[in-house]
Amino acid sequence: MARLAKTLASGAALIFACAVDASPQAAELNDYPTSARVDYVFGCMKANGETRRSLEQCSCSIDVIASILPYDRYVAAETVLRMVQVPGMLGGEFRSTDIARNAVEDLRRAQAEAEVRCF
């Protein structure tokens, strides 16, 4: 009987250790804050009709983008897209650099994949 209790306790400890160990991996896969996901979905729905179907498609879309593009690269691309609209020299810096273009191209590729999978 004591042996069974010891085995069960060891099994429970192993399960707990695996669950605790899995948490950081799950957090790494879901590194987009909820507010960023919601902001994307709102904008996407505005562009694609404000229906239940567009909610599902747009939610799917940001999930696909998040699976392809780390959050810091997503923020960089979004920043570039906003800054290229600034007139003058400041906006020009974002329009003319390879780093800015590459960031936007990465986002566009992720969006294209999301469109294929979700729309």
Number of C-alpha atoms within 10 A of each C-alpha: 6 7 8 9 10 11 12 12 12 12 12 12 12 12 12 12 11 11 11 11 11 11 10 11 10 10 10 10 13 15 13 21 9 10 9 14 16 14 12 16 21 17 12 19 20 13 11 14 11 13 11 10 13 20 18 14 21 26 19 18 26 24 16 19 23 20 16 18 17 15 18 11 14 21 16 15 22 14 15 20 18 11 17 17 13 14 9 9 9 12 16 14 14 20 18 11 10 10 14 19 16 12 19 20 13 17 21 14 14 20 19 15 15 22 17 9 12 17 12
